[in-house]
Amino acid sequence: MDCREWLDIKQYEFLMNYFMRRQRELALADLNEPYSYDGFSRYDQLYQQVVKEAEVAYIECFGEPAPPIVFTNLFHLAELELAGKRPRLKSPKALQ
């Protein structure tokens, strides 16, 4: 899902940079554990922590909350970016 319909470029870049920085600091990519569906794995706990921190940082920076879906999407997009597997987004039709 493309978050650009909910965020302007400054907001988008702020969250992408925030998530990439925090994932590097926490060495999220280095966790060696199976994926969990119960929410109690180390990855799940770090994900929840980072998203909550990002929500607070976003409000402090922009003075309003963002839709919750953008935090999930950009968190995972930042993972792909750090792994070098970011999908190419199509530009909006107005720019084509």
N, C-alpha and C positions, 0 to 999 in steps of 0.2 A: 504494500500500500504506500502510495506517495503522500507524504505528510505536508507537502508544499501547499495544499489547499487549506490547511489550518494554520500554518506558520509562515511568517515572512522570512526572508533570507537570513536576517540577523538572529532570529529565534531558532531557526533550523541549524545554523552553524554553531550557535551557542550550545545547543544540546548535543550535537554530534561531537564537538570538541570536548565537552564535559564528559560524555560517556567514554570516548576513546582514552582520555587522560585517566579516568578512574579505573578503567579496565586494565590499563597498563600498570598503574600503581598497585592494584590488587592481584596482578598476575593471573587474571581470570582464564586466559588461554592455556595456562600451565596446569590447571587443575586436571588431575587424572582420576576421574571418577565416572561411573556410569550416570547417564541421565536419570533423573528422578521425576516421578509424577506426583509425589506426595508433598512437595514443597519443603522438605527437610534436608535436602542435600546441601553441601557447602555452596555449590553454585547457586542453588535456589535462594539461599539466605543472602548471599552477596548481591544477587540480582535485586532482591527486594530492598536491601539496604541502599544500593546505588540509585535505584529509581526514587526512593523517598528523598534521598539527598538532592537529587536532580529537581524534584518538584519544588523543594524549598528554595534552591538556588535560582530556579527559573522565576519564581514569584518575587524573590529579592531583586532580581535583575530587571524584570519587565512589569512588575506590579500587578500581575493578574495570573491566574492559573491557566494552564494549557489543557486541552482535552487529554484524558488519560491514555488514549490509544497512541498518541505520539511518543510517549515515553517508552512504551514497549517496542514499538516499531523502530525508533531510533537507537535504542539500546542494542537490538539485534543487528541493525544496519551497521552500527559501529563495530560490532564483532566481525562482520564480514569485511569491513574496510581494513581492520587490523590484520585479518587473515589474507588480505589481498584478493578477496573474492566478491567484491561489491558488484552487484548487478548494474548494468547500464540503465538509467532511467530515461524514458522518452520525454523529450521536451514538450511542454504544453502546445496545443495546436496553434495558439496565437503566435508562437515563436517560430513555427516551422515554415 
